[in-house]
Amino acid sequence: MGWIAMSGHPENSPEINEVIDFVEKQRTCFVWCEGCQMERVMNAVYLPYIPDATIRDCRFCRDVKVIDFGG
């Protein structure tokens, strides 16, 4: 007996399952972040604008606040 593919999860509301389905259908790619020196996932729609697949910073390293106490 095989398994039945479901869309979303039965405990989620239909609206949440709709959002999950939308996100799962998005094409993604990997880019290199020069800021945090890590590979990051990005929506593939933007890849034509980043020919070398390298970004200066990402949402993770951009949110880091550095406090210089002068010491």
All heavy atoms as TSV, in Angstrom:
chain	resi	resn	atom	element	x	y	z
A	1	MET	N	N	0.843	-1.181	0.000
A	1	MET	CA	C	0.000	0.000	0.000
A	1	MET	C	C	0.886	1.241	0.000
A	1	MET	O	O	1.852	1.324	0.736
A	1	MET	CB	C	-0.903	-0.030	1.232
A	1	MET	CG	C	-1.824	1.158	1.313
A	1	MET	SD	S	-2.896	1.062	2.750
A	1	MET	CE	C	-4.421	0.776	1.923
A	2	GLY	N	N	0.575	2.209	-0.827
A	2	GLY	CA	C	1.357	3.435	-0.935
A	2	GLY	C	C	0.845	4.508	0.008
A	2	GLY	O	O	-0.138	4.334	0.717
A	3	TRP	N	N	1.543	5.637	0.015
A	3	TRP	CA	C	1.137	6.757	0.848
A	3	TRP	C	C	0.458	7.796	-0.013
A	3	TRP	O	O	0.653	7.858	-1.216
A	3	TRP	CB	C	2.325	7.335	1.611
A	3	TRP	CG	C	3.437	7.789	0.719
A	3	TRP	CD1	C	4.409	7.006	0.174
A	3	TRP	CD2	C	3.672	9.108	0.239
A	3	TRP	NE1	N	5.235	7.756	-0.611
A	3	TRP	CE2	C	4.813	9.053	-0.594
A	3	TRP	CE3	C	3.036	10.320	0.425
A	3	TRP	CZ2	C	5.326	10.175	-1.226
A	3	TRP	CZ3	C	3.556	11.425	-0.214
A	3	TRP	CH2	C	4.689	11.344	-1.018
A	4	ILE	N	N	-0.321	8.634	0.612
A	4	ILE	CA	C	-1.066	9.681	-0.087
A	4	ILE	C	C	-0.371	11.016	0.170
A	4	ILE	O	O	-0.142	11.393	1.316
A	4	ILE	CB	C	-2.524	9.751	0.402
A	4	ILE	CG1	C	-3.218	8.427	0.128
A	4	ILE	CG2	C	-3.254	10.912	-0.246
A	4	ILE	CD1	C	-4.595	8.330	0.745
A	5	ALA	N	N	-0.011	11.698	-0.899
A	5	ALA	CA	C	0.620	13.014	-0.765
A	5	ALA	C	C	-0.444	14.018	-0.337
A	5	ALA	O	O	-1.523	14.071	-0.899
A	5	ALA	CB	C	1.255	13.427	-2.083
A	6	MET	N	N	-0.117	14.798	0.688
A	6	MET	CA	C	-1.045	15.808	1.179
A	6	MET	C	C	-0.459	17.192	0.935
A	6	MET	O	O	0.738	17.355	0.889
A	6	MET	CB	C	-1.282	15.694	2.685
A	6	MET	CG	C	-1.436	14.342	3.210
A	6	MET	SD	S	-1.673	14.251	5.000
A	6	MET	CE	C	-1.829	15.882	5.570
A	7	SER	N	N	-1.317	18.138	0.834
A	7	SER	CA	C	-0.893	19.514	0.716
A	7	SER	C	C	-1.016	20.151	2.092
A	7	SER	O	O	-2.106	20.243	2.635
A	7	SER	CB	C	-1.770	20.237	-0.295
A	7	SER	OG	O	-1.389	21.573	-0.372
A	8	GLY	N	N	0.111	20.559	2.672
A	8	GLY	CA	C	0.073	21.168	3.991
A	8	GLY	C	C	-0.058	20.131	5.090
A	8	GLY	O	O	0.306	18.979	4.930
A	9	HIS	N	N	-0.608	20.546	6.191
A	9	HIS	CA	C	-0.776	19.687	7.353
A	9	HIS	C	C	-2.219	19.790	7.829
A	9	HIS	O	O	-2.787	20.882	7.876
A	9	HIS	CB	C	0.194	20.122	8.458
A	9	HIS	CG	C	0.283	19.136	9.570
A	9	HIS	ND1	N	-0.611	19.126	10.606
A	9	HIS	CD2	C	1.152	18.126	9.795
A	9	HIS	CE1	C	-0.303	18.153	11.441
A	9	HIS	NE2	N	0.768	17.532	10.967
A	10	PRO	N	N	-2.846	18.680	8.230
A	10	PRO	CA	C	-4.267	18.725	8.604
A	10	PRO	C	C	-4.572	19.585	9.826
A	10	PRO	O	O	-5.698	20.052	9.984
A	10	PRO	CB	C	-4.624	17.259	8.868
A	10	PRO	CG	C	-3.344	16.539	9.030
A	10	PRO	CD	C	-2.300	17.329	8.284
A	11	GLU	N	N	-3.576	19.808	10.689
A	11	GLU	CA	C	-3.830	20.633	11.875
A	11	GLU	C	C	-3.716	22.132	11.579
A	11	GLU	O	O	-4.114	22.951	12.405
A	11	GLU	CB	C	-2.873	20.243	13.000
A	11	GLU	CG	C	-3.128	18.844	13.520
A	11	GLU	CD	C	-2.157	18.430	14.606
A	11	GLU	OE1	O	-1.272	19.235	14.966
A	11	GLU	OE2	O	-2.282	17.304	15.084
A	12	ASN	N	N	-3.163	22.493	10.422
A	12	ASN	CA	C	-3.054	23.908	10.046
A	12	ASN	C	C	-4.371	24.393	9.462
A	12	ASN	O	O	-5.151	23.621	8.914
A	12	ASN	CB	C	-1.962	24.104	8.996
A	12	ASN	CG	C	-0.581	23.903	9.560
A	12	ASN	OD1	O	-0.361	23.968	10.755
A	12	ASN	ND2	N	0.371	23.644	8.680
A	13	SER	N	N	-4.548	25.689	9.520
A	13	SER	CA	C	-5.719	26.277	8.867
A	13	SER	C	C	-5.490	26.253	7.353
A	13	SER	O	O	-4.347	26.188	6.890
A	13	SER	CB	C	-5.916	27.722	9.335
A	13	SER	OG	O	-4.869	28.540	8.847
A	14	PRO	N	N	-6.538	26.331	6.570
A	14	PRO	CA	C	-6.365	26.360	5.111
A	14	PRO	C	C	-5.491	27.524	4.642
A	14	PRO	O	O	-4.734	27.398	3.691
A	14	PRO	CB	C	-7.795	26.503	4.579
A	14	PRO	CG	C	-8.669	25.968	5.662
A	14	PRO	CD	C	-7.952	26.277	6.951
A	15	GLU	N	N	-5.585	28.656	5.333
A	15	GLU	CA	C	-4.776	29.823	4.959
A	15	GLU	C	C	-3.284	29.555	5.163
A	15	GLU	O	O	-2.457	29.906	4.321
A	15	GLU	CB	C	-5.195	31.049	5.771
A	15	GLU	CG	C	-6.601	31.532	5.500
A	15	GLU	CD	C	-7.672	30.766	6.260
A	15	GLU	OE1	O	-7.342	29.997	7.173
A	15	GLU	OE2	O	-8.854	30.940	5.917
A	16	ILE	N	N	-2.929	28.926	6.283
A	16	ILE	CA	C	-1.529	28.600	6.554
A	16	ILE	C	C	-1.020	27.587	5.545
A	16	ILE	O	O	0.093	27.712	5.019
A	16	ILE	CB	C	-1.353	28.065	7.996
A	16	ILE	CG1	C	-1.685	29.145	9.012
A	16	ILE	CG2	C	0.046	27.512	8.212
A	16	ILE	CD1	C	-0.779	30.357	8.971
A	17	ASN	N	N	-1.824	26.585	5.229
A	17	ASN	CA	C	-1.420	25.598	4.232
A	17	ASN	C	C	-1.220	26.229	2.858
A	17	ASN	O	O	-0.335	25.835	2.106
A	17	ASN	CB	C	-2.431	24.456	4.151
A	17	ASN	CG	C	-2.290	23.492	5.307
A	17	ASN	OD1	O	-1.210	23.341	5.871
A	17	ASN	ND2	N	-3.375	22.845	5.661
A	18	GLU	N	N	-2.021	27.236	2.545
A	18	GLU	CA	C	-1.868	27.949	1.280
A	18	GLU	C	C	-0.527	28.684	1.229
A	18	GLU	O	O	0.172	28.659	0.210
A	18	GLU	CB	C	-3.023	28.934	1.101
A	18	GLU	CG	C	-3.030	29.629	-0.233
A	18	GLU	CD	C	-4.245	30.531	-0.378
A	18	GLU	OE1	O	-5.297	30.245	0.216
A	18	GLU	OE2	O	-4.122	31.526	-1.114
A	19	VAL	N	N	-0.146	29.315	2.330
A	19	VAL	CA	C	1.146	30.006	2.403
A	19	VAL	C	C	2.289	28.998	2.282
A	19	VAL	O	O	3.258	29.214	1.545
A	19	VAL	CB	C	1.266	30.811	3.716
A	19	VAL	CG1	C	2.682	31.333	3.907
A	19	VAL	CG2	C	0.266	31.958	3.720
A	20	ILE	N	N	2.186	27.876	2.976
A	20	ILE	CA	C	3.221	26.843	2.913
A	20	ILE	C	C	3.367	26.327	1.488
A	20	ILE	O	O	4.485	26.160	0.984
A	20	ILE	CB	C	2.905	25.697	3.895
A	20	ILE	CG1	C	3.062	26.190	5.340
A	20	ILE	CG2	C	3.794	24.487	3.636
A	20	ILE	CD1	C	2.554	25.219	6.388
A	21	ASP	N	N	2.255	26.074	0.808
A	21	ASP	CA	C	2.307	25.607	-0.587
A	21	ASP	C	C	2.999	26.628	-1.475
A	21	ASP	O	O	3.807	26.273	-2.337
A	21	ASP	CB	C	0.895	25.329	-1.120
A	21	ASP	CG	C	0.283	24.085	-0.520
A	21	ASP	OD1	O	1.031	23.249	0.043
A	21	ASP	OD2	O	-0.957	23.944	-0.615
A	22	PHE	N	N	2.689	27.907	-1.294
A	22	PHE	CA	C	3.302	28.959	-2.099
A	22	PHE	C	C	4.817	28.982	-1.892
A	22	PHE	O	O	5.588	29.032	-2.853
A	22	PHE	CB	C	2.702	30.321	-1.743
A	22	PHE	CG	C	3.384	31.464	-2.412
A	22	PHE	CD1	C	3.124	31.756	-3.737
A	22	PHE	CD2	C	4.312	32.232	-1.732
A	22	PHE	CE1	C	3.764	32.809	-4.373
A	22	PHE	CE2	C	4.965	33.278	-2.351
A	22	PHE	CZ	C	4.687	33.577	-3.682
A	23	VAL	N	N	5.252	28.929	-0.634
A	23	VAL	CA	C	6.683	28.979	-0.322
A	23	VAL	C	C	7.408	27.762	-0.892
A	23	VAL	O	O	8.496	27.882	-1.453
A	23	VAL	CB	C	6.894	29.101	1.209
A	23	VAL	CG1	C	8.356	28.916	1.572
A	23	VAL	CG2	C	6.381	30.437	1.703
A	24	GLU	N	N	6.807	26.584	-0.782
A	24	GLU	CA	C	7.446	25.372	-1.272
A	24	GLU	C	C	7.612	25.363	-2.792
A	24	GLU	O	O	8.476	24.676	-3.312
A	24	GLU	CB	C	6.665	24.147	-0.823
A	24	GLU	CG	C	6.817	23.862	0.656
A	24	GLU	CD	C	5.998	22.674	1.117
A	24	GLU	OE1	O	5.091	22.232	0.382
A	24	GLU	OE2	O	6.266	22.199	2.232
A	25	LYS	N	N	6.804	26.128	-3.503
A	25	LYS	CA	C	6.877	26.165	-4.964
A	25	LYS	C	C	7.907	27.158	-5.497
A	25	LYS	O	O	8.185	27.181	-6.692
A	25	LYS	CB	C	5.508	26.499	-5.546
A	25	LYS	CG	C	4.500	25.391	-5.364
A	25	LYS	CD	C	3.144	25.793	-5.871
A	25	LYS	CE	C	2.131	24.717	-5.559
A	25	LYS	NZ	N	0.769	25.121	-5.902
A	26	GLN	N	N	8.483	27.979	-4.623
A	26	GLN	CA	C	9.448	28.985	-5.054
A	26	GLN	C	C	10.781	28.339	-5.423
A	26	GLN	O	O	11.247	27.435	-4.739
A	26	GLN	CB	C	9.671	30.032	-3.966
A	26	GLN	CG	C	8.431	30.786	-3.566
A	26	GLN	CD	C	7.744	31.437	-4.739
A	26	GLN	OE1	O	8.333	32.247	-5.445
A	26	GLN	NE2	N	6.497	31.086	-4.967
A	27	ARG	N	N	11.377	28.816	-6.503
A	27	ARG	CA	C	12.699	28.335	-6.897
A	27	ARG	C	C	13.744	29.120	-6.127
A	27	ARG	O	O	13.667	30.336	-6.018
A	27	ARG	CB	C	12.901	28.524	-8.401
A	27	ARG	CG	C	11.991	27.620	-9.223
A	27	ARG	CD	C	12.271	27.716	-10.691
A	27	ARG	NE	N	13.643	27.304	-10.936
A	27	ARG	CZ	C	14.425	27.837	-11.880
A	27	ARG	NH1	N	13.973	28.783	-12.652
A	27	ARG	NH2	N	15.649	27.411	-12.054
A	28	THR	N	N	14.704	28.398	-5.568
A	28	THR	CA	C	15.760	29.044	-4.794
A	28	THR	C	C	17.126	28.658	-5.343
A	28	THR	O	O	17.254	27.712	-6.120
A	28	THR	CB	C	15.683	28.660	-3.307
A	28	THR	OG1	O	15.794	27.241	-3.188
A	28	THR	CG2	C	14.393	29.137	-2.672
A	29	CYS	N	N	18.136	29.397	-4.932
A	29	CYS	CA	C	19.509	29.104	-5.325
A	29	CYS	C	C	20.418	29.507	-4.164
A	29	CYS	O	O	19.981	30.152	-3.216
A	29	CYS	CB	C	19.894	29.865	-6.589
A	29	CYS	SG	S	19.822	31.658	-6.391
A	30	PHE	N	N	21.668	29.098	-4.241
A	30	PHE	CA	C	22.638	29.462	-3.217
A	30	PHE	C	C	23.493	30.616	-3.712
A	30	PHE	O	O	23.873	30.658	-4.876
A	30	PHE	CB	C	23.551	28.279	-2.878
A	30	PHE	CG	C	22.851	27.198	-2.107
A	30	PHE	CD1	C	22.410	26.061	-2.731
A	30	PHE	CD2	C	22.639	27.333	-0.749
A	30	PHE	CE1	C	21.761	25.062	-2.029
A	30	PHE	CE2	C	21.995	26.352	-0.029
A	30	PHE	CZ	C	21.557	25.208	-0.665
A	31	VAL	N	N	23.783	31.548	-2.813
A	31	VAL	CA	C	24.701	32.651	-3.089
A	31	VAL	C	C	25.712	32.724	-1.956
A	31	VAL	O	O	25.448	32.253	-0.840
A	31	VAL	CB	C	23.977	34.008	-3.236
A	31	VAL	CG1	C	23.079	34.025	-4.451
A	31	VAL	CG2	C	23.194	34.359	-1.994
A	32	TRP	N	N	26.873	33.302	-2.234
A	32	TRP	CA	C	27.903	33.463	-1.225
A	32	TRP	C	C	27.791	34.851	-0.620
A	32	TRP	O	O	27.759	35.852	-1.334
A	32	TRP	CB	C	29.287	33.271	-1.833
A	32	TRP	CG	C	30.367	33.387	-0.817
A	32	TRP	CD1	C	31.213	34.442	-0.637
A	32	TRP	CD2	C	30.711	32.427	0.178
A	32	TRP	NE1	N	32.061	34.197	0.410
A	32	TRP	CE2	C	31.780	32.954	0.933
A	32	TRP	CE3	C	30.218	31.165	0.513
A	32	TRP	CZ2	C	32.358	32.271	1.985
A	32	TRP	CZ3	C	30.795	30.485	1.561
A	32	TRP	CH2	C	31.854	31.035	2.282
A	33	CYS	N	N	27.705	34.927	0.725
A	33	CYS	CA	C	27.638	36.204	1.427
A	33	CYS	C	C	29.045	36.576	1.873
A	33	CYS	O	O	29.670	35.842	2.639
A	33	CYS	CB	C	26.708	36.106	2.630
A	33	CYS	SG	S	26.670	37.631	3.590
A	34	GLU	N	N	29.534	37.715	1.380
A	34	GLU	CA	C	30.862	38.186	1.768
A	34	GLU	C	C	30.884	38.710	3.198
A	34	GLU	O	O	31.919	38.709	3.842
A	34	GLU	CB	C	31.333	39.276	0.809
A	34	GLU	CG	C	31.583	38.766	-0.579
A	34	GLU	CD	C	31.994	39.858	-1.544
A	34	GLU	OE1	O	31.705	41.045	-1.266
A	34	GLU	OE2	O	32.588	39.520	-2.569
A	35	GLY	N	N	29.748	39.146	3.704
A	35	GLY	CA	C	29.687	39.694	5.051
A	35	GLY	C	C	29.923	38.649	6.130
A	35	GLY	O	O	30.722	38.840	7.029
A	36	CYS	N	N	29.211	37.525	6.048
A	36	CYS	CA	C	29.356	36.503	7.088
A	36	CYS	C	C	30.109	35.271	6.592
A	36	CYS	O	O	30.256	34.307	7.335
A	36	CYS	CB	C	28.007	36.120	7.676
A	36	CYS	SG	S	26.780	35.595	6.478
A	37	GLN	N	N	30.575	35.330	5.343
A	37	GLN	CA	C	31.377	34.246	4.767
A	37	GLN	C	C	30.658	32.905	4.819
A	37	GLN	O	O	31.214	31.895	5.210
A	37	GLN	CB	C	32.735	34.152	5.476
A	37	GLN	CG	C	33.595	35.391	5.328
A	37	GLN	CD	C	34.044	35.595	3.888
A	37	GLN	OE1	O	34.712	34.734	3.334
A	37	GLN	NE2	N	33.664	36.701	3.296
A	38	MET	N	N	29.379	32.911	4.412
A	38	MET	CA	C	28.586	31.685	4.405
A	38	MET	C	C	27.729	31.629	3.154
A	38	MET	O	O	27.420	32.656	2.547
A	38	MET	CB	C	27.688	31.612	5.635
A	38	MET	CG	C	28.441	31.446	6.934
A	38	MET	SD	S	27.343	31.174	8.329
A	38	MET	CE	C	26.762	29.529	7.957
A	39	GLU	N	N	27.345	30.427	2.789
A	39	GLU	CA	C	26.429	30.227	1.683
A	39	GLU	C	C	25.010	30.472	2.196
A	39	GLU	O	O	24.644	29.987	3.264
A	39	GLU	CB	C	26.577	28.793	1.174
A	39	GLU	CG	C	26.127	28.606	-0.235
A	39	GLU	CD	C	26.495	27.239	-0.749
A	39	GLU	OE1	O	26.219	26.245	-0.064
A	39	GLU	OE2	O	27.050	27.174	-1.850
A	40	ARG	N	N	24.240	31.241	1.448
A	40	ARG	CA	C	22.876	31.576	1.846
A	40	ARG	C	C	21.898	31.206	0.737
A	40	ARG	O	O	22.258	31.151	-0.436
A	40	ARG	CB	C	22.743	33.070	2.141
A	40	ARG	CG	C	23.599	33.542	3.296
A	40	ARG	CD	C	23.166	32.912	4.574
A	40	ARG	NE	N	23.933	33.421	5.700
A	40	ARG	CZ	C	23.832	32.933	6.911
A	40	ARG	NH1	N	23.026	31.933	7.152
A	40	ARG	NH2	N	24.543	33.446	7.883
A	41	VAL	N	N	20.652	30.962	1.103
A	41	VAL	CA	C	19.603	30.632	0.143
A	41	VAL	C	C	18.915	31.926	-0.281
A	41	VAL	O	O	18.618	32.777	0.547
A	41	VAL	CB	C	18.584	29.663	0.766
A	41	VAL	CG1	C	17.460	29.372	-0.214
A	41	VAL	CG2	C	19.254	28.378	1.195
A	42	MET	N	N	18.680	32.043	-1.589
A	42	MET	CA	C	18.051	33.243	-2.121
A	42	MET	C	C	17.012	32.834	-3.158
A	42	MET	O	O	17.149	31.794	-3.809
A	42	MET	CB	C	19.116	34.124	-2.783
A	42	MET	CG	C	18.584	35.405	-3.359
A	42	MET	SD	S	19.870	36.382	-4.170
A	42	MET	CE	C	20.021	35.498	-5.708
A	43	ASN	N	N	15.990	33.632	-3.331
A	43	ASN	CA	C	15.001	33.400	-4.373
A	43	ASN	C	C	15.699	33.501	-5.724
A	43	ASN	O	O	16.396	34.472	-6.009
A	43	ASN	CB	C	13.875	34.431	-4.255
A	43	ASN	CG	C	12.707	34.107	-5.135
A	43	ASN	OD1	O	12.869	33.718	-6.282
A	43	ASN	ND2	N	11.515	34.267	-4.595
A	44	ALA	N	N	15.531	32.493	-6.573
A	44	ALA	CA	C	16.227	32.431	-7.860
A	44	ALA	C	C	15.816	33.546	-8.822
A	44	ALA	O	O	16.529	33.814	-9.782
A	44	ALA	CB	C	15.992	31.070	-8.509
A	45	VAL	N	N	14.718	34.229	-8.562
A	45	VAL	CA	C	14.275	35.337	-9.415
A	45	VAL	C	C	15.343	36.428	-9.480
A	45	VAL	O	O	15.510	37.089	-10.494
A	45	VAL	CB	C	12.940	35.906	-8.885
A	45	VAL	CG1	C	12.551	37.176	-9.610
A	45	VAL	CG2	C	11.843	34.883	-9.001
A	46	TYR	N	N	16.101	36.617	-8.401
A	46	TYR	CA	C	17.087	37.694	-8.335
A	46	TYR	C	C	18.442	37.318	-8.929
A	46	TYR	O	O	19.300	38.182	-9.095
A	46	TYR	CB	C	17.288	38.138	-6.879
A	46	TYR	CG	C	16.013	38.634	-6.252
A	46	TYR	CD1	C	15.369	37.887	-5.272
A	46	TYR	CD2	C	15.436	39.829	-6.652
A	46	TYR	CE1	C	14.189	38.328	-4.705
A	46	TYR	CE2	C	14.257	40.275	-6.093
A	46	TYR	CZ	C	13.639	39.521	-5.115
A	46	TYR	OH	O	12.473	39.956	-4.564
A	47	LEU	N	N	18.660	36.057	-9.258
A	47	LEU	CA	C	19.963	35.613	-9.734
A	47	LEU	C	C	20.446	36.325	-11.007
A	47	LEU	O	O	21.640	36.605	-11.118
A	47	LEU	CB	C	19.970	34.090	-9.933
A	47	LEU	CG	C	21.340	33.453	-10.042
A	47	LEU	CD1	C	22.201	33.786	-8.839
A	47	LEU	CD2	C	21.213	31.957	-10.192
A	48	PRO	N	N	19.598	36.680	-11.961
A	48	PRO	CA	C	20.092	37.414	-13.133
A	48	PRO	C	C	20.751	38.752	-12.781
A	48	PRO	O	O	21.575	39.254	-13.529
A	48	PRO	CB	C	18.837	37.643	-13.982
A	48	PRO	CG	C	17.905	36.560	-13.578
A	48	PRO	CD	C	18.180	36.320	-12.120
A	49	TYR	N	N	20.407	39.326	-11.644
A	49	TYR	CA	C	20.988	40.601	-11.232
A	49	TYR	C	C	22.276	40.425	-10.434
A	49	TYR	O	O	22.937	41.398	-10.101
A	49	TYR	CB	C	19.975	41.387	-10.394
A	49	TYR	CG	C	18.669	41.580	-11.116
A	49	TYR	CD1	C	17.546	40.838	-10.771
A	49	TYR	CD2	C	18.571	42.464	-12.186
A	49	TYR	CE1	C	16.342	40.992	-11.447
A	49	TYR	CE2	C	17.386	42.623	-12.871
A	49	TYR	CZ	C	16.273	41.885	-12.497
A	49	TYR	OH	O	15.093	42.040	-13.171
A	50	ILE	N	N	22.615	39.176	-10.120
A	50	ILE	CA	C	23.826	38.867	-9.347
A	50	ILE	C	C	24.599	37.797	-10.114
A	50	ILE	O	O	24.575	36.615	-9.767
A	50	ILE	CB	C	23.457	38.370	-7.933
A	50	ILE	CG1	C	22.495	39.345	-7.272
A	50	ILE	CG2	C	24.708	38.179	-7.087
A	50	ILE	CD1	C	21.917	38.838	-5.983
A	51	PRO	N	N	25.283	38.173	-11.184
A	51	PRO	CA	C	25.899	37.185	-12.073
A	51	PRO	C	C	26.955	36.302	-11.424
A	51	PRO	O	O	27.105	35.146	-11.805
A	51	PRO	CB	C	26.509	38.025	-13.193
A	51	PRO	CG	C	26.505	39.425	-12.712
A	51	PRO	CD	C	25.502	39.534	-11.622
A	52	ASP	N	N	27.670	36.805	-10.424
A	52	ASP	CA	C	28.704	35.972	-9.790
A	52	ASP	C	C	28.188	35.258	-8.543
A	52	ASP	O	O	28.958	34.610	-7.833
A	52	ASP	CB	C	29.944	36.792	-9.449
A	52	ASP	CG	C	29.661	37.922	-8.475
A	52	ASP	OD1	O	28.478	38.181	-8.195
A	52	ASP	OD2	O	30.620	38.520	-7.981
A	53	ALA	N	N	26.885	35.360	-8.267
A	53	ALA	CA	C	26.245	34.698	-7.121
A	53	ALA	C	C	26.920	35.051	-5.800
A	53	ALA	O	O	27.046	34.229	-4.903
A	53	ALA	CB	C	26.189	33.194	-7.325
A	54	THR	N	N	27.360	36.304	-5.680
A	54	THR	CA	C	27.988	36.793	-4.452
A	54	THR	C	C	27.263	38.060	-4.014
A	54	THR	O	O	27.032	38.956	-4.824
A	54	THR	CB	C	29.477	37.108	-4.693
A	54	THR	OG1	O	30.119	35.932	-5.161
A	54	THR	CG2	C	30.151	37.580	-3.435
A	55	ILE	N	N	26.908	38.112	-2.734
A	55	ILE	CA	C	26.265	39.300	-2.187
A	55	ILE	C	C	27.155	39.921	-1.114
A	55	ILE	O	O	27.962	39.238	-0.491
A	55	ILE	CB	C	24.863	38.984	-1.620
A	55	ILE	CG1	C	24.934	37.884	-0.553
A	55	ILE	CG2	C	23.921	38.604	-2.746
A	55	ILE	CD1	C	23.612	37.582	0.119
A	56	ARG	N	N	27.043	41.222	-0.929
A	56	ARG	CA	C	27.868	41.944	0.039
A	56	ARG	C	C	27.484	41.580	1.465
A	56	ARG	O	O	28.323	41.405	2.330
A	56	ARG	CB	C	27.741	43.441	-0.189
A	56	ARG	CG	C	28.620	44.275	0.734
A	56	ARG	CD	C	28.485	45.769	0.475
A	56	ARG	NE	N	27.099	46.208	0.645
A	56	ARG	CZ	C	26.394	46.853	-0.277
A	56	ARG	NH1	N	26.936	47.155	-1.434
A	56	ARG	NH2	N	25.158	47.205	-0.054
A	57	ASP	N	N	26.156	41.548	1.737
A	57	ASP	CA	C	25.681	41.164	3.058
A	57	ASP	C	C	24.307	40.524	2.918
A	57	ASP	O	O	23.676	40.599	1.879
A	57	ASP	CB	C	25.646	42.358	4.007
A	57	ASP	CG	C	24.847	43.533	3.458
A	57	ASP	OD1	O	24.147	43.373	2.447
A	57	ASP	OD2	O	24.910	44.614	4.052
A	58	CYS	N	N	23.886	39.874	3.986
A	58	CYS	CA	C	22.592	39.194	3.978
A	58	CYS	C	C	21.800	39.635	5.205
A	58	CYS	O	O	22.288	40.411	6.026
A	58	CYS	CB	C	22.789	37.680	3.986
A	58	CYS	SG	S	23.533	37.037	5.503
A	59	ARG	N	N	20.619	39.119	5.354
A	59	ARG	CA	C	19.776	39.538	6.476
A	59	ARG	C	C	20.358	39.128	7.815
A	59	ARG	O	O	20.068	39.746	8.829
A	59	ARG	CB	C	18.366	38.990	6.331
A	59	ARG	CG	C	18.254	37.498	6.467
A	59	ARG	CD	C	16.809	37.061	6.217
A	59	ARG	NE	N	16.669	35.637	6.330
A	59	ARG	CZ	C	16.185	35.027	7.404
A	59	ARG	NH1	N	15.805	35.735	8.445
A	59	ARG	NH2	N	16.081	33.726	7.430
A	60	PHE	N	N	21.210	38.117	7.832
A	60	PHE	CA	C	21.804	37.683	9.099
A	60	PHE	C	C	22.934	38.617	9.528
A	60	PHE	O	O	22.937	39.106	10.652
A	60	PHE	CB	C	22.314	36.245	8.985
A	60	PHE	CG	C	21.222	35.264	8.708
A	60	PHE	CD1	C	21.056	34.735	7.441
A	60	PHE	CD2	C	20.343	34.887	9.706
A	60	PHE	CE1	C	20.041	33.833	7.173
A	60	PHE	CE2	C	19.318	33.988	9.451
A	60	PHE	CZ	C	19.165	33.464	8.173
A	61	CYS	N	N	23.887	38.872	8.643
A	61	CYS	CA	C	25.009	39.718	9.050
A	61	CYS	C	C	24.635	41.203	9.032
A	61	CYS	O	O	25.257	42.007	9.712
A	61	CYS	CB	C	26.250	39.443	8.201
A	61	CYS	SG	S	26.079	39.815	6.456
A	62	ARG	N	N	23.613	41.587	8.312
A	62	ARG	CA	C	23.166	42.982	8.283
A	62	ARG	C	C	22.525	43.371	9.616
A	62	ARG	O	O	22.581	44.515	10.029
A	62	ARG	CB	C	22.149	43.165	7.155
A	62	ARG	CG	C	21.915	44.575	6.755
A	62	ARG	CD	C	20.979	44.701	5.555
A	62	ARG	NE	N	21.354	43.841	4.453
A	62	ARG	CZ	C	20.546	42.928	3.893
A	62	ARG	NH1	N	19.317	42.766	4.329
A	62	ARG	NH2	N	20.956	42.196	2.888
A	63	ASP	N	N	21.925	42.406	10.305
A	63	ASP	CA	C	21.246	42.680	11.573
A	63	ASP	C	C	22.185	42.702	12.768
A	63	ASP	O	O	21.787	43.052	13.866
A	63	ASP	CB	C	20.153	41.638	11.825
A	63	ASP	CG	C	19.012	41.779	10.836
A	63	ASP	OD1	O	18.849	42.873	10.267
A	63	ASP	OD2	O	18.288	40.796	10.626
A	64	VAL	N	N	23.444	42.306	12.561
A	64	VAL	CA	C	24.407	42.289	13.663
A	64	VAL	C	C	24.829	43.708	13.995
A	64	VAL	O	O	25.246	44.462	13.130
A	64	VAL	CB	C	25.637	41.434	13.305
A	64	VAL	CG1	C	26.709	41.536	14.384
A	64	VAL	CG2	C	25.246	40.003	13.047
A	65	LYS	N	N	24.694	44.071	15.247
A	65	LYS	CA	C	25.081	45.406	15.692
A	65	LYS	C	C	26.421	45.304	16.426
A	65	LYS	O	O	26.550	44.565	17.392
A	65	LYS	CB	C	24.040	45.989	16.637
A	65	LYS	CG	C	22.635	46.014	16.065
A	65	LYS	CD	C	22.503	47.034	14.971
A	65	LYS	CE	C	21.066	47.145	14.530
A	65	LYS	NZ	N	20.793	46.855	13.200
A	66	VAL	N	N	27.404	46.049	15.967
A	66	VAL	CA	C	28.726	46.042	16.609
A	66	VAL	C	C	28.816	47.282	17.480
A	66	VAL	O	O	28.615	48.398	17.024
A	66	VAL	CB	C	29.852	46.041	15.540
A	66	VAL	CG1	C	31.206	46.100	16.211
A	66	VAL	CG2	C	29.719	44.828	14.644
A	67	ILE	N	N	29.126	47.059	18.731
A	67	ILE	CA	C	29.274	48.165	19.682
A	67	ILE	C	C	30.753	48.322	19.987
A	67	ILE	O	O	31.398	47.410	20.475
A	67	ILE	CB	C	28.479	47.897	20.978
A	67	ILE	CG1	C	26.995	47.726	20.662
A	67	ILE	CG2	C	28.699	49.027	21.978
A	67	ILE	CD1	C	26.155	47.280	21.828
A	68	ASP	N	N	31.278	49.494	19.697
A	68	ASP	CA	C	32.696	49.780	19.979
A	68	ASP	C	C	32.767	50.597	21.257
A	68	ASP	O	O	32.294	51.734	21.312
A	68	ASP	CB	C	33.308	50.552	18.808
A	68	ASP	CG	C	34.786	50.828	19.002
A	68	ASP	OD1	O	35.372	50.286	19.967
A	68	ASP	OD2	O	35.330	51.585	18.198
A	69	PHE	N	N	33.340	49.997	22.282
A	69	PHE	CA	C	33.471	50.680	23.552
A	69	PHE	C	C	34.778	51.439	23.657
A	69	PHE	O	O	35.124	51.973	24.691
A	69	PHE	CB	C	33.356	49.674	24.718
A	69	PHE	CG	C	31.972	49.097	24.843
A	69	PHE	CD1	C	31.709	47.800	24.436
A	69	PHE	CD2	C	30.943	49.854	25.364
A	69	PHE	CE1	C	30.456	47.268	24.551
A	69	PHE	CE2	C	29.666	49.322	25.488
A	69	PHE	CZ	C	29.413	48.022	25.075
A	70	GLY	N	N	35.542	51.480	22.548
A	70	GLY	CA	C	36.770	52.237	22.511
A	70	GLY	C	C	37.883	51.648	23.379
A	70	GLY	O	O	38.762	52.341	23.829
A	71	GLY	N	N	37.831	50.361	23.571
A	71	GLY	CA	C	38.833	49.786	24.456
A	71	GLY	C	C	39.526	48.639	23.864
A	71	GLY	O	O	40.526	48.154	24.116
